[in-house]
Amino acid sequence: MIQRLYVRIYLTTLASLVVVVILFAVLWQFTAERAANVDHDRFMAALIGKALPAGGSVDALQTSLAGLVVPPIEGLALYDRQGVRLASAGNQAGISSPAAIAQSKPGHGMFVAQLIKLDDGRVVVARTHTDSLQMHLGGLALIGLIALAVALGTYPVVRRLTRRLEALASDVDRFGGGDLSVRAPVSGQDEVSSLAASFNGMADRVASLLEAHSRMLVNASHELRSPLARVRLALELYETAPRAELLHGMRQDCAEISEQIEEILLSSKLDTVTTAPPQDPVDLAALVAEESSRLDIPFEVVPAEVRGDGRLLRRLIRNLLENALKYGGQGVDAHLDIDDHGQRILQVGDRGPGIAEAERERIFEPFYRPANTAETGSGWGLGLALVRQIADRHRGSVRCLPRAGGGCVFELTLPAPSEAA
């Protein structure tokens, strides 16, 4: 059986309220029992002692006691040191010897018997009218009304809070069931609204990742189909007429397939991992020089250090250079410099046909090909997308610019080591 959260919160609130009421009632009882304080008793003893002088006759004492019976006092009885009654006046119900009164517990009816000790050793027992019962009942009734008001006022507040939690739980269930479009309403500035906003951010992230992976899967399957078809055709031809160039072509196609699979795995990893890359010192000039020399590309560099993942930065530079050779034709070169703000600027230029302005951003999408480029025998499709992903993870940027005299310039900007830390 599922125990509703709002019921648990509400019952906990009511239980706490009951405990407060009980403690308040006990405190009320305790203070009511101590209503007759010592200072009041001393004052009454001094006053009655003056009105009842020692050695007076019984009639005189009787007359004096009768004069003292005024509300709230209903009756008085005077006793000597031995507890012998000397005189009395008024209502004597409930009045007994001082010893009996001293041993009895205070009552909570319509009267209370009170001992008043005089300075000469005599004792007066006073029957005093009291409204303690009405006070108790009225106080308890007031406490009950306050508790009821708090209970009635608490319910809608608790219910509203838990209703938002129930709605959020329902949205999470729907999202988990496959409805990736569901989003939780965000209202207020409390923890529930923060939780709903976090859920919406997670849902957007998951939906975008799934969409990107689905699109990548479709494009990757299309791109892998071409080299696989060439391998299959080469195998068929090799069975009928073995030639060395067929084996060489199959090796190239297998290398292309391997490279595309590696790029797909790396792109998926960059999509799913949100943690910052390592902040290791990386010699960017050395990476540019090594990769340019490997591809026989002229370069100019200045000493420049960055912080990040050296393996990923090497892959970024390699992809930029290989992309320029693949689609830019001749005239490829690389320049690394530092601007006035300390940013590391790497420019890879080519003398190819150039990229139309409307496509300069789209070429960084996975498997996008500009309209004026033709497919070559080697792999393509994720190179520039990986460049942007790696640049973003290092708090950098990359863009495609036109080159004076024809061609393109791919400009990579990375922050200085102090800014990247």
Kinemage of the C-alpha trace (Angstrom):
@kinemage 1
@onewidth
@group {chain A} dominant
@subgroup {mainchain}
@vectorlist {calphas} color= white
{ca met a 1} P 0.000 0.000 0.000
{ca ile a 2} L 1.430 3.376 -1.027
{ca gln a 3} L 1.401 5.938 1.775
{ca arg a 4} L 0.719 9.364 0.327
{ca leu a 5} L 3.344 11.939 1.188
{ca tyr a 6} L 0.866 14.695 1.955
{ca val a 7} L -0.916 12.423 4.453
{ca arg a 8} L 2.359 11.705 6.235
{ca ile a 9} L 3.296 15.389 6.378
{ca tyr a 10} L -0.180 16.370 7.556
{ca leu a 11} L -0.321 13.667 10.240
{ca thr a 12} L 3.129 14.676 11.444
{ca thr a 13} L 1.940 18.273 11.729
{ca leu a 14} L -1.176 17.231 13.659
{ca ala a 15} L 0.861 15.006 15.983
{ca ser a 16} L 3.203 17.886 16.736
{ca leu a 17} L 0.195 20.103 17.380
{ca val a 18} L -1.287 17.571 19.808
{ca val a 19} L 1.987 17.407 21.742
{ca val a 20} L 2.044 21.199 21.997
{ca val a 21} L -1.564 21.250 23.246
{ca ile a 22} L -0.834 18.599 25.885
{ca leu a 23} L 2.264 20.430 27.124
{ca phe a 24} L 0.355 23.678 27.245
{ca ala a 25} L -2.471 22.072 29.218
{ca val a 26} L -0.004 20.570 31.717
{ca leu a 27} L 1.656 23.944 32.121
{ca trp a 28} L -1.753 25.551 32.636
{ca gln a 29} L -2.586 22.968 35.311
{ca phe a 30} L 0.718 23.492 37.087
{ca thr a 31} L 0.417 27.248 37.177
{ca ala a 32} L -3.225 27.095 38.323
{ca glu a 33} L -2.299 24.938 41.310
{ca arg a 34} L 0.218 27.557 42.420
{ca ala a 35} L -2.157 30.482 42.096
{ca ala a 36} L -2.021 31.247 45.857
{ca asn a 37} L 1.457 32.632 46.360
{ca val a 38} L 3.415 33.288 49.534
{ca asp a 39} L 3.157 37.063 49.392
{ca his a 40} L -0.641 36.872 49.175
{ca asp a 41} L -0.741 34.527 52.211
{ca arg a 42} L 1.425 36.888 54.299
{ca phe a 43} L -0.755 39.831 53.448
{ca met a 44} L -3.939 37.927 54.379
{ca ala a 45} L -2.348 36.671 57.623
{ca ala a 46} L -1.379 40.189 58.688
{ca leu a 47} L -4.818 41.554 57.817
{ca ile a 48} L -6.780 38.804 59.619
{ca gly a 49} L -4.392 38.913 62.609
{ca lys a 50} L -5.272 42.584 63.136
{ca ala a 51} L -8.995 41.815 62.913
{ca leu a 52} L -8.767 38.833 65.310
{ca pro a 53} L -6.736 39.930 68.313
{ca ala a 54} L -5.455 37.152 70.575
{ca gly a 55} L -7.424 36.666 73.788
{ca gly a 56} L -10.673 37.998 72.383
{ca ser a 57} L -13.990 36.494 73.428
{ca val a 58} L -15.733 33.926 71.291
{ca asp a 59} L -18.504 36.360 70.428
{ca ala a 60} L -16.031 39.050 69.471
{ca leu a 61} L -14.072 36.601 67.316
{ca gln a 62} L -17.309 35.362 65.780
{ca thr a 63} L -18.357 38.903 64.936
{ca ser a 64} L -14.944 39.745 63.487
{ca leu a 65} L -14.926 36.591 61.305
{ca ala a 66} L -18.399 37.401 60.030
{ca gly a 67} L -17.153 40.830 58.962
{ca leu a 68} L -14.324 39.216 56.979
{ca val a 69} L -16.609 36.926 54.977
{ca val a 70} L -16.747 38.919 51.737
{ca pro a 71} L -16.471 37.601 48.155
{ca pro a 72} L -14.611 35.623 47.120
{ca ile a 73} L -14.349 34.338 50.706
{ca glu a 74} L -17.425 32.220 51.502
{ca gly a 75} L -16.520 30.946 54.970
{ca leu a 76} L -13.883 31.231 57.712
{ca ala a 77} L -12.897 29.106 60.726
{ca leu a 78} L -10.356 30.048 63.405
{ca tyr a 79} L -8.277 27.354 65.131
{ca asp a 80} L -5.796 27.574 67.977
{ca arg a 81} L -2.313 26.048 68.096
{ca gln a 82} L -3.738 22.605 69.032
{ca gly a 83} L -6.210 22.625 66.151
{ca val a 84} L -9.266 23.411 68.298
{ca arg a 85} L -11.854 25.522 66.550
{ca leu a 86} L -12.330 28.867 68.312
{ca ala a 87} L -14.877 30.523 66.018
{ca ser a 88} L -16.390 30.282 62.571
{ca ala a 89} L -18.509 32.269 60.140
{ca gly a 90} L -20.086 31.792 56.750
{ca asn a 91} L -20.290 28.594 54.730
{ca gln a 92} L -18.405 25.835 56.564
{ca ala a 93} L -18.813 23.154 53.889
{ca gly a 94} L -15.435 21.748 53.028
{ca ile a 95} L -13.754 23.406 56.021
{ca ser a 96} L -12.040 20.968 58.369
{ca ser a 97} L -9.076 20.990 60.750
{ca pro a 98} L -5.827 22.558 59.533
{ca ala a 99} L -4.099 19.177 59.656
{ca ala a 100} L -6.706 17.649 57.330
{ca ile a 101} L -6.564 20.615 54.968
{ca ala a 102} L -2.744 20.465 54.865
{ca gln a 103} L -2.795 16.789 53.871
{ca ser a 104} L -5.481 17.150 51.204
{ca lys a 105} L -4.775 17.924 47.539
{ca pro a 106} L -6.006 21.183 46.035
{ca gly a 107} L -9.310 20.731 44.266
{ca his a 108} L -10.553 22.168 41.019
{ca gly a 109} L -14.226 22.624 41.875
{ca met a 110} L -16.138 25.805 42.669
{ca phe a 111} L -14.228 26.474 45.930
{ca val a 112} L -10.848 25.877 47.520
{ca ala a 113} L -9.917 25.539 51.219
{ca gln a 114} L -6.898 27.660 52.083
{ca leu a 115} L -4.769 27.750 55.240
{ca ile a 116} L -3.741 31.158 56.595
{ca lys a 117} L -1.220 31.004 59.478
{ca leu a 118} L -1.276 33.957 61.868
{ca asp a 119} L 1.824 35.300 63.613
{ca asp a 120} L 0.603 34.134 67.072
{ca gly a 121} L 0.349 30.487 65.958
{ca arg a 122} L -3.375 30.430 65.275
{ca val a 123} L -4.629 29.180 61.889
{ca val a 124} L -7.540 30.403 59.784
{ca val a 125} L -9.132 28.067 57.251
{ca ala a 126} L -10.804 30.042 54.471
{ca arg a 127} L -13.321 28.692 52.003
{ca thr a 128} L -12.684 30.710 48.840
{ca his a 129} L -14.897 30.722 45.774
{ca thr a 130} L -12.892 30.043 42.592
{ca asp a 131} L -13.504 29.985 38.855
{ca ser a 132} L -10.598 27.599 38.251
{ca leu a 133} L -12.823 24.984 36.643
{ca gln a 134} L -14.301 27.518 34.258
{ca met a 135} L -10.813 28.879 33.624
{ca his a 136} L -9.524 25.383 32.854
{ca leu a 137} L -12.425 24.578 30.576
{ca gly a 138} L -12.239 27.943 28.841
{ca gly a 139} L -8.472 27.669 28.401
{ca leu a 140} L -8.705 24.172 27.021
{ca ala a 141} L -11.500 25.250 24.685
{ca leu a 142} L -9.351 28.149 23.461
{ca ile a 143} L -6.393 25.830 22.908
{ca gly a 144} L -8.661 23.411 21.040
{ca leu a 145} L -9.967 26.190 18.777
{ca ile a 146} L -6.423 27.358 18.031
{ca ala a 147} L -5.357 23.781 17.266
{ca leu a 148} L -8.365 23.308 14.968
{ca ala a 149} L -7.614 26.550 13.138
{ca val a 150} L -3.968 25.527 12.674
{ca ala a 151} L -5.027 22.073 11.436
{ca leu a 152} L -7.494 23.521 8.928
{ca gly a 153} L -4.978 26.106 7.727
{ca thr a 154} L -2.144 23.607 7.424
{ca tyr a 155} L -3.965 21.122 5.204
{ca pro a 156} L -4.213 23.254 2.022
{ca val a 157} L -0.579 24.337 2.389
{ca val a 158} L 0.646 20.751 2.763
{ca arg a 159} L -1.652 19.553 -0.007
{ca arg a 160} L -0.462 22.225 -2.423
{ca leu a 161} L 3.167 21.333 -1.786
{ca thr a 162} L 2.681 17.612 -2.240
{ca arg a 163} L 0.400 18.092 -5.256
{ca arg a 164} L 3.329 19.741 -7.044
{ca leu a 165} L 5.537 16.811 -6.067
{ca glu a 166} L 2.928 14.358 -7.363
{ca ala a 167} L 2.717 16.264 -10.653
{ca leu a 168} L 6.500 16.197 -10.955
{ca ala a 169} L 6.562 12.455 -10.204
{ca ser a 170} L 3.918 11.925 -12.904
{ca asp a 171} L 6.015 13.868 -15.437
{ca val a 172} L 9.085 11.816 -14.538
{ca asp a 173} L 7.107 8.596 -15.056
{ca arg a 174} L 5.879 9.793 -18.445
{ca phe a 175} L 9.402 10.756 -19.459
{ca gly a 176} L 10.696 7.383 -18.322
{ca gly a 177} L 7.928 5.746 -20.325
{ca gly a 178} L 9.260 7.250 -23.559
{ca asp a 179} L 7.472 10.607 -23.850
{ca leu a 180} L 10.576 12.748 -24.322
{ca ser a 181} L 8.535 15.910 -24.947
{ca val a 182} L 7.120 16.100 -21.414
{ca arg a 183} L 8.388 18.943 -19.229
{ca ala a 184} L 7.474 19.838 -15.657
{ca pro a 185} L 5.883 23.223 -14.897
{ca val a 186} L 8.162 25.505 -12.896
{ca ser a 187} L 6.421 27.796 -10.412
{ca gly a 188} L 7.696 29.526 -7.304
{ca gln a 189} L 11.205 29.876 -5.920
{ca asp a 190} L 11.372 26.880 -3.565
{ca glu a 191} L 13.120 23.505 -3.702
{ca val a 192} L 10.264 21.922 -5.677
{ca ser a 193} L 10.575 24.492 -8.452
{ca ser a 194} L 14.356 24.003 -8.440
{ca leu a 195} L 13.833 20.258 -8.749
{ca ala a 196} L 11.405 20.766 -11.644
{ca ala a 197} L 13.889 23.053 -13.405
{ca ser a 198} L 16.647 20.475 -12.930
{ca phe a 199} L 14.387 17.774 -14.366
{ca asn a 200} L 13.601 19.943 -17.397
{ca gly a 201} L 17.303 20.580 -17.977
{ca met a 202} L 18.018 16.858 -17.725
{ca ala a 203} L 15.122 16.073 -20.064
{ca asp a 204} L 16.366 18.590 -22.640
{ca arg a 205} L 19.849 17.116 -22.410
{ca val a 206} L 18.642 13.524 -22.776
{ca ala a 207} L 16.325 14.410 -25.670
{ca ser a 208} L 19.067 16.275 -27.527
{ca leu a 209} L 21.545 13.444 -26.970
{ca leu a 210} L 19.110 10.828 -28.224
{ca glu a 211} L 18.238 12.962 -31.242
{ca ala a 212} L 21.915 13.571 -32.022
{ca his a 213} L 22.775 9.904 -31.610
{ca ser a 214} L 19.879 8.849 -33.822
{ca arg a 215} L 20.930 11.314 -36.503
{ca met a 216} L 24.540 10.214 -36.182
{ca leu a 217} L 23.549 6.547 -36.451
{ca val a 218} L 21.633 7.186 -39.673
{ca asn a 219} L 24.460 9.231 -41.186
{ca ala a 220} L 27.144 6.810 -40.021
{ca ser a 221} L 25.358 3.832 -41.518
{ca his a 222} L 25.124 5.730 -44.806
{ca glu a 223} L 28.805 6.679 -44.745
{ca leu a 224} L 29.995 3.184 -43.827
{ca arg a 225} L 27.971 1.683 -46.623
{ca ser a 226} L 30.259 3.146 -49.337
{ca pro a 227} L 33.624 1.735 -48.132
{ca leu a 228} L 31.976 -1.590 -47.267
{ca ala a 229} L 30.565 -1.784 -50.803
{ca arg a 230} L 33.992 -1.032 -52.247
{ca val a 231} L 35.579 -3.750 -50.096
{ca arg a 232} L 32.954 -6.265 -51.186
{ca leu a 233} L 33.500 -5.373 -54.874
{ca ala a 234} L 37.282 -5.562 -54.499
{ca leu a 235} L 36.996 -9.023 -52.919
{ca glu a 236} L 34.876 -10.257 -55.775
{ca leu a 237} L 37.350 -8.861 -58.308
{ca tyr a 238} L 40.307 -10.277 -56.394
{ca glu a 239} L 38.777 -13.763 -56.513
{ca thr a 240} L 38.672 -13.667 -60.304
{ca ala a 241} L 41.860 -11.652 -60.967
{ca pro a 242} L 44.141 -11.124 -57.962
{ca arg a 243} L 45.988 -7.804 -58.163
{ca ala a 244} L 48.072 -5.924 -55.606
{ca glu a 245} L 46.217 -2.668 -56.144
{ca leu a 246} L 42.953 -4.358 -55.092
{ca leu a 247} L 44.536 -5.355 -51.768
{ca his a 248} L 45.881 -1.836 -51.333
{ca gly a 249} L 42.418 -0.371 -51.989
{ca met a 250} L 40.821 -2.734 -49.460
{ca arg a 251} L 43.390 -1.730 -46.849
{ca gln a 252} L 42.563 1.925 -47.448
{ca asp a 253} L 38.832 1.242 -47.206
{ca cys a 254} L 39.317 -0.713 -43.957
{ca ala a 255} L 41.394 2.154 -42.571
{ca glu a 256} L 38.603 4.557 -43.537
{ca ile a 257} L 36.019 2.378 -41.757
{ca ser a 258} L 38.225 2.145 -38.672
{ca glu a 259} L 38.742 5.914 -38.620
{ca gln a 260} L 35.025 6.607 -38.961
{ca ile a 261} L 34.192 4.193 -36.148
{ca glu a 262} L 36.842 5.821 -33.953
{ca glu a 263} L 35.405 9.277 -34.662
{ca ile a 264} L 31.873 8.079 -33.905
{ca leu a 265} L 32.973 6.656 -30.556
{ca leu a 266} L 34.909 9.809 -29.656
{ca ser a 267} L 32.005 12.061 -30.632
{ca ser a 268} L 29.595 9.990 -28.541
{ca lys a 269} L 31.958 10.172 -25.583
{ca leu a 270} L 32.249 13.955 -25.861
{ca asp a 271} L 28.473 14.219 -26.045
{ca thr a 272} L 27.856 12.193 -22.907
{ca val a 273} L 30.747 13.343 -20.689
{ca thr a 274} L 30.003 16.749 -19.156
{ca thr a 275} L 32.961 16.997 -16.766
{ca ala a 276} L 35.733 19.465 -17.518
{ca pro a 277} L 38.828 18.081 -19.288
{ca pro a 278} L 42.109 17.694 -17.406
{ca gln a 279} L 43.983 20.928 -16.782
{ca asp a 280} L 47.399 19.606 -17.767
{ca pro a 281} L 49.906 22.006 -19.353
{ca val a 282} L 50.048 21.357 -23.113
{ca asp a 283} L 52.657 22.745 -25.527
{ca leu a 284} L 50.354 23.840 -28.345
{ca ala a 285} L 53.245 24.957 -30.572
{ca ala a 286} L 54.802 21.484 -30.389
{ca leu a 287} L 51.500 19.823 -31.339
{ca val a 288} L 51.058 22.108 -34.361
{ca ala a 289} L 54.658 21.531 -35.461
{ca glu a 290} L 54.451 17.728 -35.100
{ca glu a 291} L 51.153 17.315 -36.932
{ca ser a 292} L 52.107 19.777 -39.700
{ca ser a 293} L 55.426 18.037 -40.265
{ca arg a 294} L 53.702 14.640 -40.414
{ca leu a 295} L 51.427 15.913 -43.215
{ca asp a 296} L 54.193 17.981 -44.886
{ca ile a 297} L 52.318 21.259 -44.299
{ca pro a 298} L 54.282 24.510 -43.859
{ca phe a 299} L 53.776 26.166 -40.482
{ca glu a 300} L 54.768 29.132 -38.343
{ca val a 301} L 54.420 28.986 -34.566
{ca val a 302} L 55.319 30.962 -31.467
{ca pro a 303} L 55.783 29.402 -28.019
{ca ala a 304} L 52.283 28.940 -26.670
{ca glu a 305} L 51.083 26.831 -23.791
{ca val a 306} L 47.465 25.951 -22.965
{ca arg a 307} L 45.783 23.820 -20.350
{ca gly a 308} L 43.647 20.850 -21.221
{ca asp a 309} L 43.685 17.312 -22.601
{ca gly a 310} L 46.733 16.906 -24.831
{ca arg a 311} L 45.291 13.875 -26.628
{ca leu a 312} L 42.092 15.709 -27.568
{ca leu a 313} L 43.966 18.859 -28.626
{ca arg a 314} L 46.229 16.791 -30.876
{ca arg a 315} L 43.126 15.244 -32.460
{ca leu a 316} L 41.661 18.722 -32.995
{ca ile a 317} L 44.781 19.988 -34.799
{ca arg a 318} L 45.070 16.805 -36.865
{ca asn a 319} L 41.465 17.045 -38.017
{ca leu a 320} L 41.847 20.693 -39.015
{ca leu a 321} L 44.970 19.959 -41.049
{ca glu a 322} L 43.622 16.797 -42.673
{ca asn a 323} L 40.341 18.531 -43.522
{ca ala a 324} L 42.262 21.347 -45.243
{ca leu a 325} L 44.276 18.845 -47.308
{ca lys a 326} L 41.185 16.801 -48.131
{ca tyr a 327} L 38.871 19.552 -49.274
{ca gly a 328} L 41.117 22.616 -49.671
{ca gly a 329} L 43.540 21.364 -52.285
{ca gln a 330} L 46.968 22.978 -52.369
{ca gly a 331} L 48.274 25.971 -50.491
{ca val a 332} L 47.556 24.618 -47.015
{ca asp a 333} L 49.500 26.265 -44.190
{ca ala a 334} L 49.241 26.716 -40.415
{ca his a 335} L 49.979 29.746 -38.226
{ca leu a 336} L 49.976 29.852 -34.408
{ca asp a 337} L 50.100 33.211 -32.648
{ca ile a 338} L 49.071 34.947 -29.402
{ca asp a 339} L 46.792 38.010 -29.509
{ca asp a 340} L 46.831 41.066 -27.245
{ca his a 341} L 44.582 39.330 -24.694
{ca gly a 342} L 46.834 36.294 -24.385
{ca gln a 343} L 44.517 34.034 -26.389
{ca arg a 344} L 46.101 31.337 -28.537
{ca ile a 345} L 45.067 31.743 -32.184
{ca leu a 346} L 45.650 28.888 -34.656
{ca gln a 347} L 44.798 29.557 -38.318
{ca val a 348} L 44.750 26.753 -40.888
{ca gly a 349} L 44.321 28.116 -44.410
{ca asp a 350} L 43.808 26.509 -47.801
{ca arg a 351} L 43.342 27.537 -51.414
{ca gly a 352} L 40.292 25.424 -52.168
{ca pro a 353} L 36.998 26.514 -53.716
{ca gly a 354} L 35.910 28.137 -50.451
{ca ile a 355} L 32.732 27.767 -48.393
{ca ala a 356} L 29.594 29.796 -48.973
{ca glu a 357} L 28.760 32.143 -46.078
{ca ala a 358} L 25.456 30.365 -45.428
{ca glu a 359} L 27.288 27.051 -44.915
{ca arg a 360} L 30.212 28.194 -42.752
{ca glu a 361} L 28.417 27.189 -39.558
{ca arg a 362} L 26.743 24.068 -40.910
{ca ile a 363} L 30.041 22.456 -41.859
{ca phe a 364} L 30.607 21.850 -38.125
{ca glu a 365} L 27.514 19.629 -37.997
{ca pro a 366} L 28.142 15.858 -38.040
{ca phe a 367} L 28.359 14.403 -41.584
{ca tyr a 368} L 27.598 17.690 -43.306
{ca arg a 369} L 29.156 18.291 -46.726
{ca pro a 370} L 29.207 21.667 -48.481
{ca ala a 371} L 27.360 21.691 -51.775
{ca asn a 372} L 30.469 22.379 -53.892
{ca thr a 373} L 32.633 19.536 -52.545
{ca ala a 374} L 32.922 16.063 -53.943
{ca glu a 375} L 33.330 12.886 -51.917
{ca thr a 376} L 36.853 11.524 -51.906
{ca gly a 377} L 38.075 8.060 -51.271
{ca ser a 378} L 38.954 8.734 -47.656
{ca gly a 379} L 36.665 9.165 -44.695
{ca trp a 380} L 34.931 12.446 -43.827
{ca gly a 381} L 31.879 13.634 -41.944
{ca leu a 382} L 32.775 13.944 -38.244
{ca gly a 383} L 36.140 15.693 -38.470
{ca leu a 384} L 34.971 19.288 -38.090
{ca ala a 385} L 32.208 18.312 -35.663
{ca leu a 386} L 34.869 16.816 -33.394
{ca val a 387} L 36.954 19.994 -33.756
{ca arg a 388} L 34.085 22.095 -32.400
{ca gln a 389} L 33.284 19.636 -29.621
{ca ile a 390} L 36.900 19.577 -28.431
{ca ala a 391} L 37.203 23.379 -28.685
{ca asp a 392} L 34.028 23.847 -26.650
{ca arg a 393} L 35.281 21.494 -23.928
{ca his a 394} L 38.421 23.628 -23.648
{ca arg a 395} L 36.418 26.885 -23.432
{ca gly a 396} L 37.554 27.807 -26.897
{ca ser a 397} L 35.904 28.430 -30.258
{ca val a 398} L 36.415 27.634 -33.924
{ca arg a 399} L 35.051 29.324 -37.023
{ca cys a 400} L 35.410 29.265 -40.795
{ca leu a 401} L 36.439 32.507 -42.523
{ca pro a 402} L 37.053 33.431 -46.168
{ca arg a 403} L 40.680 33.736 -47.202
{ca ala a 404} L 41.961 36.627 -49.225
{ca gly a 405} L 42.819 35.387 -52.685
{ca gly a 406} L 40.496 32.356 -52.435
{ca gly a 407} L 39.994 29.452 -50.111
{ca cys a 408} L 39.153 29.243 -46.424
{ca val a 409} L 40.771 29.895 -43.062
{ca phe a 410} L 39.755 27.806 -40.054
{ca glu a 411} L 40.516 29.867 -36.947
{ca leu a 412} L 40.808 28.179 -33.530
{ca thr a 413} L 40.851 30.335 -30.383
{ca leu a 414} L 41.894 28.914 -27.006
{ca pro a 415} L 42.119 30.831 -23.724
{ca ala a 416} L 45.369 31.572 -21.963
{ca pro a 417} L 46.391 29.076 -19.247
{ca ser a 418} L 45.423 31.536 -16.480
{ca glu a 419} L 41.897 31.913 -17.903
{ca ala a 420} L 41.404 28.178 -18.497
{ca ala a 421} L 42.255 27.215 -14.903
